[in-house]
Amino acid sequence: MQDLKKNRRKVMNKQVEPVEDSVSTEEVLEEVLEEDMSRGVNKSKHHHGDSCECNHEHHHHHDNCGCDHGHSDCQVYECTICNCKPKHDDCEPCGVESAENCFDNKCGPECCSPITPQKLSTSNSIPYAIETNRVFDTMAFQVFTDATAPNGEPLTFDIEVVEVNGPVPKSGQVNVTIEKVCVNSTGTIINTGVTSLEDFDIDPSTPMVGGNCETVFEYDVCGERNSECCRRGKGTSVSYKQKGLTITVEDLVLELRGKCGCTKFVALAYPAVKERSHGCCKCRVDDVEFTFNTLSAPICLPSDGRSVVLRQEYKTNLTVDCIGKAFLSCNCDCEYELCIPNDIDVVLCVQEVVSTLISEQIVVLGAANPIEPRVVDTFSQICDFPICGPNSREEGRERKNCRDKHCDC
């Protein structure tokens, strides 16, 4: 059918000589069509009657319209006025078939529940004699401070606008609102400074190098006997002091997200210091420091002369103080600038728990059966781990496993 359409178009381009009235034009057209069909139609034949000349090559054919003509039947095109149309109507359209089995991508952060031991009672528990550290006294410091540069200089921020979605006036500044601040860093290093317990000698239990993400530090404390407090069955109160506590946050970057009307923007704030020679120039720094004042409070030690372990445990929370006014502008080079007149104040909140631990032999109640881990079942039909001994729940199964596996029960 398509060849017939093509042949009819070719016929219309031919010069049909005048005929007698007895012979109609339609009969002449039919004779020409039959003649062409008997010879066969060559699809690569030039169509000089079209508005654009189609120049065909051996492999890919390009015409003046910019049409790409390939050898495949589904890629043969007819040349019209700068418009490429598929030649064959029976060619299926290009596209991917839609799948009926569709589902959401479940990859992403998920919450989980920790192990919850079974409830204990005197009927389902037995006593265990153990040796462990017991908390003798504990206290917590809750402090915060502002960030400074690594050398103690005042800290500022170099702000770079990375994304603007919406129009911004090219003259003057516009008021914007900072809606969200995201804090990004690669790690936190804690330097405990100098710790002392009045006249007691203390030594670090392990070398304190202030490693990344290390939050627990312990000291060995030699005990001293206090006869008066020991006679009264009480502990000895001593003064705890910690000087020079410094916390370093590495590679800090703040992401500022705000809006002005319907226009939304994203900016990155890098910690920096102002150069002394050029007050308007800012030099970025990699890390920021938080230096705290001396922490001091009394803590209780055993009065019988026993040695103790002094433990410092830290929790940190990095936050940003309220950001008030902010202005967004666009200069002549179409570069956006975000100005915060009062700058950005980064605050680190710290909770330090200081405890004295003593070693004791105690008796505790515990479950007869240990905590059972979750089983990731990949070989239950192949492997078998027999359970022998007093922790077996099913005595019959225990005996069977002992016979089959030759366990020493």
PyMOL commands that set and color helices and strands:
alter all, ss='L'
color gray80, all
select helices_A, chain A and resi 2-13+25-39+73-75+227-231+395-405
alter helices_A, ss='H'
color red, helices_A
select strands_A, chain A and resi 54-55+61-63+68-69+77-80+83-86+125-146+156-165+173-184+187-191+194-197+202-204+216-221+236-243+246-250+253-260+263-274+282-284+287-291+295-301+308-320+326-330+336-339+346-367
alter strands_A, ss='S'
color yellow, strands_A
deselect
rebuild
show_as cartoon
